[in-house]
């Protein structure tokens, strides 16, 4: 298994800006107000984020870099590596529920931001596809080309399943009884669905020999703050399929 994601929380200025936009309204909030909420000058805000639209998705830029780094460093077989990277994205949202839910409210209110979200989702899909294409067996012949098309389908399916779980979590909101334990079970359920998806695609993408070999088990846990060894061990046991 690759190393777990860092305990890095959403960037403070980004969280402050998104929170203000959600409370006050996208069009009603000026760049000056966003800069003040973020603790920086107007010129610094523009240098760092570029625009109001850009600040809404600034933490996605960071997580996309982490996804690409995770894929580049992964020693898992290719499909398991993509699953692991997708779970990294989901874990980011679970660790930053306030910011993720505030952004979701903005997306529902501002159509242009929803369009931007589609572009962001496509970037994750493209990262998965580029990684897979670099690791598919074959020598560029007809069989390899056929696998390329199936890789497109797998990358799109991983993003679609991830986003379905994410939207369900966002819509539920904190009032639906969200707890660290419930989040762990939700992440484990997503991991199970993505593993099942991998098993469906594995013969087509990696060949019959690879399909005969059991893939690695990916276990995801989410722990609030610091946790001792016993709590970590129990969380892993709870997350096992």
C-alpha positions as CSV (number, residue, x, y, z in Angstrom):
1,X,0.0,0.0,0.0
2,X,1.2,3.5,-0.7
3,X,1.8,5.9,2.1
4,X,-1.4,7.6,3.6
5,X,-2.2,11.2,2.6
6,X,-0.8,13.9,4.7
7,X,-3.0,15.5,7.4
8,X,-2.9,18.7,5.5
9,X,-6.1,20.7,5.9
10,X,-7.6,23.0,3.3
11,X,-5.5,26.1,2.8
12,X,-6.7,28.7,5.4
13,X,-7.1,31.6,2.9
14,X,-9.0,29.3,0.5
15,X,-11.3,28.1,3.2
16,X,-12.0,31.6,4.4
17,X,-12.7,32.9,0.9
18,X,-15.1,30.0,0.1
19,X,-16.9,30.4,3.4
20,X,-17.5,34.1,2.7
21,X,-18.7,33.5,-0.8
22,X,-21.1,30.8,0.4
23,X,-22.5,33.1,3.2
24,X,-22.7,36.3,1.3
25,X,-23.2,35.2,-2.3
26,X,-20.8,35.0,-5.2
27,X,-21.8,38.1,-7.1
28,X,-22.4,40.1,-3.9
29,X,-18.8,39.5,-2.6
30,X,-16.0,41.8,-3.9
31,X,-12.4,40.8,-4.4
32,X,-11.5,43.3,-1.7
33,X,-13.7,41.5,0.8
34,X,-12.3,38.1,-0.2
35,X,-8.7,39.4,0.2
36,X,-9.6,40.8,3.7
37,X,-11.2,37.5,4.7
38,X,-8.2,35.6,3.5
39,X,-5.8,37.9,5.4
40,X,-4.0,39.4,2.4
41,X,-3.9,42.5,0.3
42,X,-5.9,42.7,-3.0
43,X,-2.8,42.5,-5.1
44,X,-1.5,39.5,-3.1
45,X,-4.9,37.8,-3.6
46,X,-4.7,38.3,-7.3
47,X,-1.1,37.1,-7.5
48,X,-2.0,34.0,-5.6
49,X,-5.4,33.1,-6.9
50,X,-6.1,35.1,-10.1
51,X,-9.8,35.6,-9.7
52,X,-12.9,34.8,-7.6
53,X,-13.6,31.8,-9.7
54,X,-10.0,30.5,-9.3
55,X,-10.1,30.7,-5.5
56,X,-13.2,28.4,-5.4
57,X,-11.1,25.6,-6.9
58,X,-7.7,26.5,-5.5
59,X,-7.5,23.4,-3.2
60,X,-8.4,21.2,-6.2
61,X,-5.2,22.4,-7.9
62,X,-3.2,21.2,-4.9
63,X,-5.0,17.9,-4.7
64,X,-4.5,17.3,-8.4
65,X,-0.8,17.7,-8.0
66,X,-0.9,15.2,-5.1
67,X,-2.8,12.7,-7.3
68,X,-0.2,13.0,-10.0
69,X,2.6,12.5,-7.5
70,X,0.8,9.6,-5.9
71,X,0.4,7.9,-9.3
72,X,4.0,8.6,-10.3
73,X,5.3,7.1,-7.0
74,X,2.9,4.1,-6.8
75,X,4.2,0.6,-6.7
76,X,0.7,-0.9,-7.0
77,X,-0.6,-2.5,-10.1
78,X,-2.0,0.1,-12.5
79,X,-5.8,-0.3,-11.7
80,X,-5.2,-0.4,-7.9
81,X,-3.0,2.7,-8.2
82,X,-5.8,4.6,-9.9
83,X,-8.2,3.5,-7.1
84,X,-5.7,4.6,-4.5
85,X,-5.5,8.0,-6.1
86,X,-9.2,8.4,-6.3
87,X,-9.5,7.6,-2.6
88,X,-7.0,10.3,-1.9
89,X,-9.3,12.8,-3.5
90,X,-12.3,11.5,-1.4
91,X,-10.2,11.6,1.7
92,X,-9.4,15.3,1.0
93,X,-13.1,16.2,1.2
94,X,-13.7,14.1,4.3
95,X,-10.9,16.0,6.0
96,X,-12.2,19.4,5.0
97,X,-16.0,19.0,5.3
98,X,-16.8,22.7,5.9
99,X,-14.9,23.9,2.8
100,X,-16.2,21.1,0.6
101,X,-19.8,21.7,1.6
102,X,-19.6,25.5,1.2
103,X,-18.2,25.1,-2.3
104,X,-21.0,22.7,-3.1
105,X,-23.6,25.3,-2.0
106,X,-21.8,27.8,-4.3
107,X,-21.9,25.4,-7.3
108,X,-25.7,25.0,-6.9
109,X,-26.2,28.7,-6.9
110,X,-23.7,29.7,-9.7
111,X,-24.0,27.9,-13.1
112,X,-20.6,29.1,-14.3
113,X,-19.0,27.4,-11.3
114,X,-20.8,24.2,-12.1
115,X,-19.3,24.4,-15.6
116,X,-15.8,24.9,-14.0
117,X,-16.4,21.8,-11.8
118,X,-17.0,19.7,-14.9
119,X,-13.6,20.8,-16.2
120,X,-12.0,20.0,-12.9
121,X,-13.5,16.5,-12.9
122,X,-12.2,16.0,-16.5
123,X,-8.7,16.8,-15.3
124,X,-8.8,14.0,-12.7
125,X,-10.1,11.7,-15.4
126,X,-7.3,12.7,-17.8
127,X,-4.7,12.2,-15.1
128,X,-5.9,8.6,-14.5
129,X,-6.0,8.0,-18.3
130,X,-2.5,9.3,-18.9
131,X,-1.2,7.1,-16.1
132,X,-3.0,4.0,-17.4
133,X,-1.8,4.5,-21.0
134,X,1.8,4.7,-19.8
135,X,1.4,1.3,-18.1
136,X,-0.8,-0.8,-20.4
137,X,0.9,-4.0,-21.7
138,X,1.5,-4.2,-25.5
139,X,3.7,-2.6,-28.1
140,X,1.4,-0.1,-29.7
141,X,-0.3,-2.5,-32.0
142,X,-4.0,-3.2,-32.5
143,X,-4.4,-4.9,-29.1
144,X,-2.9,-1.9,-27.3
145,X,-5.2,0.4,-29.2
146,X,-8.2,-1.6,-28.0
147,X,-7.0,-1.4,-24.5
148,X,-6.6,2.4,-24.8
149,X,-10.3,2.7,-25.4
150,X,-11.1,0.5,-22.4
151,X,-8.8,2.7,-20.3
152,X,-10.9,5.7,-21.3
153,X,-13.9,3.9,-20.0
154,X,-12.2,2.8,-16.7
155,X,-10.9,6.3,-16.0
156,X,-14.3,7.8,-16.6
157,X,-16.0,5.2,-14.5
158,X,-13.7,5.7,-11.5
159,X,-14.4,9.5,-11.6
160,X,-18.2,8.9,-12.0
161,X,-18.4,6.5,-9.0
162,X,-16.2,8.8,-6.9
163,X,-18.4,11.8,-7.7
164,X,-21.6,9.9,-7.0
165,X,-20.3,9.0,-3.5
166,X,-19.1,12.6,-3.0
167,X,-22.4,14.1,-4.0
168,X,-24.3,11.8,-1.7
169,X,-22.0,12.8,1.2
170,X,-22.3,16.5,0.4
171,X,-26.1,16.4,0.1
172,X,-26.4,14.6,3.4
173,X,-24.7,17.4,5.3
174,X,-23.5,17.4,8.9
175,X,-27.1,17.3,10.2
176,X,-27.5,13.8,8.8
177,X,-25.4,12.4,11.6
178,X,-22.0,12.5,10.0
179,X,-19.4,11.2,12.3
180,X,-15.8,10.0,11.9
181,X,-17.0,6.4,12.1
182,X,-19.7,7.1,9.4
183,X,-17.1,8.7,7.2
184,X,-14.8,5.8,7.6
185,X,-17.6,3.4,6.5
186,X,-18.5,5.6,3.6
187,X,-14.8,5.7,2.4
188,X,-14.6,1.9,2.8
189,X,-17.8,1.5,0.8
190,X,-16.3,3.7,-2.0
191,X,-13.1,1.6,-1.9
192,X,-15.1,-1.6,-2.3
193,X,-17.1,-0.2,-5.3
194,X,-13.9,0.9,-7.0
195,X,-12.2,-2.4,-6.3
196,X,-15.2,-4.2,-7.9
197,X,-14.9,-1.8,-10.9
198,X,-11.3,-2.7,-11.2
199,X,-12.0,-6.4,-11.2
200,X,-14.5,-5.8,-14.1
201,X,-11.9,-4.0,-16.2
202,X,-8.8,-5.9,-15.2
203,X,-9.0,-8.7,-17.8
204,X,-9.6,-6.2,-20.6
205,X,-6.8,-3.9,-19.6
206,X,-4.1,-6.1,-18.2
207,X,-4.9,-9.5,-19.8
208,X,-6.1,-12.8,-18.6
209,X,-2.9,-13.6,-16.6
210,X,-3.2,-10.4,-14.6
211,X,-6.9,-11.1,-14.0
212,X,-6.1,-14.5,-12.5
213,X,-3.9,-12.8,-9.8
214,X,-5.8,-11.3,-6.9
215,X,-5.3,-7.5,-6.6
216,X,-4.1,-5.8,-3.5
217,X,-6.5,-4.8,-0.8
218,X,-6.8,-1.0,-0.3
219,X,-8.0,0.0,3.1
220,X,-8.9,3.6,3.8
221,X,-9.5,5.1,7.3
222,X,-10.2,8.6,8.4
223,X,-9.3,9.6,11.9
224,X,-10.0,13.0,13.5
225,X,-6.8,14.7,14.6
226,X,-4.1,12.7,16.4
227,X,-4.9,9.0,17.1
228,X,-3.0,6.4,19.1
229,X,-2.0,3.0,17.8
230,X,-5.0,1.2,19.2
231,X,-7.4,3.7,17.6
232,X,-5.6,3.3,14.2
233,X,-5.7,-0.5,14.4
234,X,-9.4,-0.5,15.3
235,X,-10.2,1.9,12.4
236,X,-8.3,-0.3,9.9
237,X,-10.3,-3.3,11.2
238,X,-13.6,-1.4,10.8
239,X,-12.7,-0.5,7.3
240,X,-11.8,-4.0,6.1
241,X,-14.3,-5.4,3.5
